[in-house]
Amino acid sequence: MRVQWCYGEVAMKITEDKDEKRRAHLNRHKIQVDGGRLTAARIAAGLTQEQVSDALNCTRSYIGKWETGWLFPNEERVFKLVKLYGTMNFVRINSSDSEEIIELGKRLKESLEREGQQ
């Protein structure tokens, strides 16, 4: 929604609606990433955003949005990031189901272990 002129409560309402939609969109992801830790892991791995985007077959702007927290990568790309960086300290699991948390944790750990064996 675009508004040319907005004052007071109208501008506030538009901002709140956008923030609420963004939070709802981000909360639907079961596996999330912490942007600051993701950036630190990339730098520790000695990679640029461009190199990571080439490895994941996506644009550099997506990497930047993941690192700033504006978007989350899908599950497949999170697994690839874990392999690429050799760590999973940037991963958060968004679930209240303990069995689901354990299962996702195991899959992340296995992904990291497979990379270590290669």
C-alpha positions in Angstrom: 0.0 0.0 0.0 1.4 3.4 -1.0 0.4 6.6 0.6 1.6 9.9 -0.7 0.7 12.0 2.3 0.1 10.5 5.7 0.0 12.1 9.1 0.0 10.8 12.7 -2.0 7.7 13.4 -2.5 6.8 9.7 1.3 6.5 9.1 1.7 4.6 12.4 -1.1 2.1 11.4 0.5 1.4 8.0 3.9 0.8 9.6 2.3 -1.5 12.2 0.5 -3.5 9.5 3.7 -4.0 7.6 5.6 -5.1 10.7 2.9 -7.5 11.6 2.8 -9.1 8.1 6.6 -9.4 8.2 6.6 -11.0 11.6 3.9 -13.5 10.5 5.9 -14.3 7.4 9.1 -14.8 9.3 7.5 -16.9 12.1 6.2 -19.5 9.6 9.8 -20.8 9.1 10.6 -23.8 11.3 14.4 -23.3 10.8 15.5 -19.7 11.2 18.9 -18.0 11.2 20.5 -15.3 13.4 21.7 -12.7 10.9 24.6 -11.5 13.0 25.9 -15.0 13.6 25.4 -15.9 10.0 27.6 -13.0 9.0 30.2 -14.0 11.5 30.2 -17.6 10.3 30.6 -16.4 6.7 33.5 -14.2 7.6 35.1 -16.9 9.7 34.9 -19.3 6.7 36.7 -16.6 4.6 33.9 -16.2 2.1 32.3 -13.2 0.5 28.5 -12.8 0.0 29.2 -13.2 -3.8 31.0 -16.6 -3.2 28.2 -17.8 -1.0 25.5 -16.7 -3.5 27.4 -18.7 -6.2 27.6 -21.8 -4.0 23.8 -21.6 -3.2 22.8 -20.6 -6.7 21.0 -17.4 -5.5 21.6 -13.6 -5.7 24.0 -11.8 -3.4 21.1 -9.6 -2.3 19.4 -12.7 -0.7 22.5 -13.3 1.3 22.5 -9.7 2.5 18.8 -10.0 3.5 19.4 -13.2 5.4 22.3 -11.5 7.3 20.2 -8.5 8.2 17.2 -10.6 9.2 14.8 -9.3 6.5 14.4 -12.8 5.1 15.2 -16.4 6.1 16.6 -19.0 3.8 14.5 -22.1 3.1 15.4 -25.3 4.9 17.4 -26.7 2.0 19.6 -23.6 1.9 20.1 -23.6 5.7 21.5 -27.1 5.4 23.8 -25.9 2.6 24.9 -23.0 4.7 25.7 -25.3 7.6 27.8 -27.5 5.2 29.5 -24.4 3.6 30.4 -22.7 6.9 31.1 -25.8 8.9 29.1 -24.7 11.9 25.4 -24.4 12.9 25.7 -21.8 15.6 23.6 -19.4 13.6 20.6 -21.7 13.4 17.4 -21.3 15.5 14.6 -23.8 15.5 11.2 -22.2 15.7 8.9 -24.8 17.2 7.2 -25.7 20.4 7.0 -29.4 19.5 9.9 -31.1 21.2 10.0 -34.1 18.8 10.2 -31.7 15.8 13.0 -29.8 17.5 15.0 -33.0 18.1 14.4 -34.2 14.5 15.5 -30.9 12.9 18.5 -30.8 15.2 19.5 -34.3 14.2 19.2 -33.5 10.5 21.4 -30.3 11.0 24.0 -32.3 12.9 24.0 -35.1 10.3 24.4 -32.5 7.6 27.4 -31.0 9.4 29.0 -34.5 10.1 28.6 -35.5 6.4 30.5 -32.4 5.4 33.3 -33.2 7.9 33.7 -36.7 6.4 34.2 -35.5 2.8 
